[in-house]
Amino acid sequence: MRTGRPPLEWGTHGEITTRTVASGYVRASARVRLWDGELQRMTATASTASDARASLQHRIAERLRFSELDAWRYLTPDDPFDELAYMWLGDLQWDSDVSGSTHARCERVVRTQLQPAFGKFKIRELTAERIEQRLASRRVQSEKVVASSRGVIELLLDFAVGEGVIRSNPMVVSEDDAALSHLGDLDTHREIVRGRIELLRGDQRREMRGADD
């Protein structure tokens, strides 16, 4: 009697297979069990089988890393910037007051401006001096690019504070609502994130008072 394939454990992938597609390129594919139990099929295409396998292995590793964050792992100051950005964009996507176009605009700023500038840093390495240096280098493109980058990274770092990843936002955050207006409908989201910060600080103050009693 034939038996089915054994189930994949969470956070693992099955055998990577390759085949030549019509264009002459090679496509690698494999089943992946994410950390929430969802089963996905992932693919990657390249000019050779070895390159296709390598590309797919990289994609699988990245997908599992972010799936781990979705399922159970909390951010820490030693995690990379791209994981903070991923979690913030996910939070933004769930906010019903933020439109799809605003989310897409913020995702584009993260992908095209912030990832190239800060992608190699850990969250705890995002100092005010480092951020300002890299934003200044973007002014050769345009002031609008810098304004968009600044607005998004301010929100990202406020999100990190609200999640308890860092103690405070290293940037001097603008109180001007117009500072975010060019990014879209983010005012309510900003207030929600700042509300989380106040709740967290209130919890911390109560814990400190309890320790002193």
C-alpha positions, 0 to 999 in steps of 0.5 A: 500500500502506498503511503503519503509523504511524512508531514514536515515539522514546523520550521523545516522544508522538504526535498528541493527538486529542480526542473527546466522550464520553457525559457531554458532556466531551472526552477527549484521548488520545495514545500515549507512548513512555517512556524504557525503550521501553514504549509507553503510551496516556494520556488526560485528560478536561475540559469543553473540548477545549483544557483536555483537551489541556492536562491531557494535555500536563501528564500526559505531561510528568510521566510522561516526567520520572519515566520518565527517572528509572526508565530512566537519570537519577540524582537530584541535589541540585537535583532536586525533592522529588517525584522523591526521593519517587517514587524512594523509593516505587519502592525501597520497592515492590521490597522484599519485606519491605515489605507492600502495605499499608505501601507504600500507607500511606507513599504516602498520607503522601507524597501528603497530608502531605509533597507539600503541605509540601515539594513546591516545594523542591529536595532540597538545600533540605530543611534541618532548620529548614525541615522542623521548621517545616513539621512543627510547622504540622501539629500542628494536625491531630494528633500522629499526623499529625506522627509519620507525616510525620516517620517517612517523611521520615526514611526519604526522606532516609536513602534520599537519603544512600544514593543519594549525593544528599546527604552527610547526613540533616539530621534527627536520626533516631530510633533507636527502632524504635517510631517507625516501628511505626505505619507498618508493617513498615519496620524491615528496609527502614531497615536496608537503606538504612542499610547502603547508607549505610555502603557508600557511606561506605566507598567514599568513605573508600577513595577519599580514602585512594587520593587521598592515596597 
